[in-house]
Amino acid sequence: MKLLPNHRAHDAQHLIQRWSVLAQQTGCLMDTLCMADDLPVIILESAAAQQGREAIYLSSGVHGDEAAAAWGLLTWAEKHAQELRDGSFLIAPCINPVGLMLNTRADHRGIDLNRQFHDAQDLICGAWQRWITGRAMRFGLCLHEDYDGQGVYLYELNHASSTSGHEIIKRCGSVIPPDPRKDIDGQASDNGVIRRRELPKHLPGMPEAVELNLRNCPLTLTFETPSEFDLDTRVRSQVAFIEAAISVLSV
């Protein structure tokens, strides 16, 4: 049985409605950062996060043409509802709902939000900043997809001497194997892991993962599934990544 019918992949309203039901079931606070045209940009906070406990940050839907990321996060959350009740989570389920609906990378204004997270005046990213600033975070998982991807891979932004990415890729690689390329978008890749110990320089704008790091999130992982692969398999891969990352990083 497929997790998600293809015709629902870009139904942003259905996605938001299911998050609303899940929030009620798990005691999470669901709020609206802002309105993007007629669609809300929603966030969720578990009860423990509302109390100030150090949280795991999860996000998807920054790029609307990367549908498996948004549905993978929801599928993980529905599967792990008890974790949401007990644990500390900050979740941005679909930062670009109009882009999801239109199947476009950019948002409703034609802006690539993943080059905009530094902008306090931006409608969406400014509201995101006001929400996330001052929050205590253990690590952040940012979910994406890559049109050119040949397998799964991740960017690890981590100042620690040891890396976590290889064990995580190993655990989730049974669904979709790691991308075999040695160079991905000009970055050296080792079996699907692109490791960064320093902030990237000369960016055209600030990605979410880098801005999180600047706001005291000590480790961020940006996960990519290959968007030309089967949708259901990509959703399963996103779920497997979240499960593997939380398992490895929570030890």
C-alpha positions as CSV (number, residue, x, y, z in Angstrom):
1,M,0.0,0.0,0.0
2,K,1.4,3.4,-1.0
3,L,2.0,5.9,1.7
4,L,0.8,8.8,-0.4
5,P,-1.2,8.9,-3.6
6,N,0.6,11.0,-6.3
7,H,-2.4,13.3,-6.7
8,R,-2.1,14.4,-3.1
9,A,1.6,15.2,-3.2
10,H,1.0,19.0,-3.6
11,D,-2.2,19.3,-1.6
12,A,-0.9,21.8,0.9
13,Q,-4.2,22.2,2.6
14,H,-4.6,18.5,3.2
15,L,-1.0,18.4,4.7
16,I,-1.8,21.3,7.0
17,Q,-5.1,19.7,8.1
18,R,-3.4,16.5,9.0
19,W,-0.8,18.4,11.1
20,S,-3.7,20.1,12.9
21,V,-5.2,16.7,13.8
22,L,-1.9,15.4,15.0
23,A,-1.2,18.5,17.1
24,Q,-4.5,18.0,18.9
25,Q,-3.7,14.3,19.5
26,T,-0.2,14.9,20.8
27,G,-0.7,18.1,22.9
28,C,1.5,20.1,20.6
29,L,0.9,23.8,20.1
30,M,0.2,24.6,16.5
31,D,0.5,28.3,15.5
32,T,0.7,30.4,12.3
33,L,3.9,32.3,11.6
34,C,2.3,34.3,8.8
35,M,0.0,33.9,5.8
36,A,1.4,33.1,2.4
37,D,-1.4,34.3,0.2
38,D,-4.3,32.3,1.6
39,L,-2.3,29.5,3.2
40,P,-0.8,29.5,6.7
41,V,2.8,28.9,7.4
42,I,2.4,26.7,10.4
43,I,4.8,25.7,13.2
44,L,4.4,23.1,16.0
45,E,5.9,23.0,19.5
46,S,5.7,19.9,21.7
47,A,4.7,20.4,25.3
48,A,8.3,19.9,26.5
49,A,9.5,22.5,24.0
50,Q,6.9,25.0,25.2
51,Q,8.4,24.5,28.7
52,G,11.8,25.5,27.5
53,R,13.4,22.0,27.3
54,E,16.2,21.7,24.8
55,A,14.6,20.7,21.5
56,I,15.1,18.8,18.3
57,Y,14.3,21.1,15.3
58,L,12.7,19.6,12.2
59,S,11.7,21.4,9.0
60,S,10.6,20.7,5.5
61,G,8.8,22.3,2.6
62,V,11.2,25.2,2.1
63,H,11.2,24.3,-1.6
64,G,7.7,23.5,-2.9
65,D,8.9,21.1,-5.6
66,E,10.4,18.8,-3.0
67,A,7.2,17.1,-1.9
68,A,8.6,13.9,-0.4
69,A,10.4,16.0,2.3
70,A,7.1,17.5,3.6
71,W,5.2,14.2,3.4
72,G,8.1,12.3,4.9
73,L,8.1,14.6,8.0
74,L,4.4,14.2,8.4
75,T,4.6,10.4,8.0
76,W,7.4,10.2,10.6
77,A,5.4,12.4,13.0
78,E,2.2,10.4,12.7
79,K,4.2,7.2,13.2
80,H,6.0,8.6,16.3
81,A,3.1,10.4,17.9
82,Q,4.2,9.2,21.4
83,E,7.6,10.8,20.9
84,L,5.9,14.1,20.2
85,R,4.0,13.7,23.4
86,D,7.0,12.9,25.5
87,G,9.9,14.7,23.7
88,S,11.0,18.2,23.0
89,F,10.4,19.2,19.3
90,L,10.2,22.4,17.3
91,I,8.7,21.6,13.9
92,A,8.2,23.8,10.8
93,P,6.2,21.3,8.6
94,C,5.8,23.3,5.4
95,I,7.6,26.7,5.2
96,N,6.6,27.3,1.6
97,P,2.9,26.0,1.3
98,V,2.1,28.0,-1.9
99,G,5.3,26.6,-3.5
100,L,4.2,23.1,-2.5
101,M,0.8,23.7,-4.0
102,L,2.3,25.1,-7.3
103,N,5.1,22.5,-7.4
104,T,7.7,25.3,-7.6
105,R,11.0,25.8,-5.8
106,A,10.3,29.5,-5.1
107,D,7.5,30.8,-2.9
108,H,4.4,32.8,-3.9
109,R,6.6,35.9,-4.5
110,G,9.2,34.1,-6.6
111,I,11.7,34.0,-3.8
112,D,14.0,31.0,-3.0
113,L,13.5,31.0,0.8
114,N,16.6,29.0,1.4
115,R,18.6,32.0,0.5
116,Q,16.5,34.3,2.6
117,F,16.7,33.1,6.2
118,H,19.0,36.0,7.3
119,D,16.4,38.6,6.4
120,A,14.6,39.8,9.4
121,Q,12.3,41.9,7.2
122,D,11.2,39.0,5.0
123,L,7.5,38.0,5.4
124,I,8.2,34.3,6.1
125,C,11.9,34.2,7.2
126,G,11.5,37.2,9.5
127,A,8.6,35.5,11.2
128,W,10.7,32.3,11.4
129,Q,13.5,34.3,13.1
130,R,11.2,35.8,15.7
131,W,9.9,32.2,16.5
132,I,13.3,30.5,16.7
133,T,15.5,33.1,18.3
134,G,16.5,32.2,21.8
135,R,15.3,28.6,21.6
136,A,17.5,25.9,23.1
137,M,18.2,23.3,20.4
138,R,20.1,20.0,20.5
139,F,20.3,19.6,16.7
140,G,18.4,20.5,13.6
141,L,17.2,18.3,10.7
142,C,16.3,20.2,7.4
143,L,14.6,18.0,4.8
144,H,15.1,18.6,1.1
145,E,15.3,16.9,-2.3
146,D,17.6,17.2,-5.3
147,Y,16.6,17.0,-8.9
148,D,20.1,15.9,-9.9
149,G,20.5,13.4,-7.0
150,Q,21.6,9.9,-7.8
151,G,20.9,8.7,-4.2
152,V,20.5,10.1,-0.7
153,Y,23.1,12.5,0.8
154,L,23.4,15.0,3.6
155,Y,25.2,18.1,4.5
156,E,26.6,18.1,8.0
157,L,27.4,21.4,9.7
158,N,29.1,20.4,12.9
159,H,31.9,22.0,14.8
160,A,32.7,18.9,16.7
161,S,35.8,16.8,15.8
162,S,33.8,13.6,15.1
163,T,31.1,13.2,12.4
164,S,27.6,11.7,12.8
165,G,26.6,11.7,9.1
166,H,28.2,8.4,8.0
167,E,26.4,6.3,10.6
168,I,23.1,8.0,9.8
169,I,23.5,7.5,6.1
170,K,24.5,3.9,6.7
171,R,21.3,3.3,8.7
172,C,18.9,4.9,6.3
173,G,20.6,3.8,3.1
174,S,18.7,0.6,2.8
175,V,15.7,2.5,1.4
176,I,17.7,4.5,-1.2
177,P,21.5,4.0,-1.3
178,P,23.9,6.9,-0.8
179,D,24.6,9.1,-3.8
180,P,27.9,7.8,-5.3
181,R,29.1,11.1,-6.6
182,K,32.4,12.4,-5.2
183,D,31.5,16.0,-6.0
184,I,28.0,17.3,-5.4
185,D,27.3,20.9,-6.3
186,G,31.0,21.7,-6.0
187,Q,31.3,20.1,-2.5
188,A,33.4,17.0,-1.8
189,S,31.2,14.1,-0.9
190,D,32.3,10.9,0.9
191,N,29.7,8.2,0.4
192,G,26.8,10.6,0.6
193,V,28.2,12.8,3.4
194,I,29.3,16.4,2.8
195,R,31.0,17.6,6.0
196,R,31.3,21.2,7.0
197,R,33.1,22.3,10.2
198,E,33.0,26.0,9.2
199,L,30.2,28.2,7.9
200,P,30.3,28.3,4.1
201,K,31.5,31.6,2.6
202,H,30.3,33.8,-0.3
203,L,26.7,32.5,-0.3
204,P,24.2,34.5,-2.3
205,G,21.9,34.4,0.8
206,M,21.6,32.5,4.0
207,P,20.2,28.9,4.0
208,E,18.1,27.7,6.9
209,A,20.7,25.2,8.2
210,V,23.4,27.9,8.4
211,E,21.1,30.4,10.1
212,L,20.2,27.8,12.6
213,N,23.8,27.3,13.4
214,L,24.3,31.0,13.9
215,R,21.4,30.9,16.3
216,N,23.1,28.4,18.6
217,C,22.0,25.1,17.0
218,P,25.3,23.1,17.4
219,L,24.6,20.6,14.7
220,T,22.5,20.7,11.6
221,L,21.9,18.0,9.0
222,T,20.4,18.8,5.6
223,F,19.1,15.6,4.0
224,E,18.5,15.2,0.3
225,T,16.5,12.5,-1.5
226,P,16.7,12.2,-5.3
227,S,13.5,13.8,-6.6
228,E,13.4,11.8,-9.8
229,F,13.0,8.6,-7.8
230,D,9.5,7.1,-7.0
231,L,7.6,9.3,-4.6
232,D,6.6,6.6,-2.1
233,T,10.2,5.4,-1.9
234,R,11.4,9.0,-1.3
235,V,8.9,9.5,1.5
236,R,10.1,6.2,3.1
237,S,13.7,7.4,2.8
238,Q,12.9,10.7,4.6
239,V,11.2,8.8,7.4
240,A,14.2,6.5,7.7
241,F,16.6,9.4,7.8
242,I,14.7,11.2,10.6
243,E,14.5,7.9,12.6
244,A,18.2,7.2,12.1
245,A,19.3,10.8,12.9
246,I,17.3,11.0,16.2
247,S,18.6,7.5,17.2
248,V,22.2,8.3,16.5
249,L,22.2,11.9,17.9
250,S,20.2,11.2,21.0
251,V,22.8,8.7,22.5
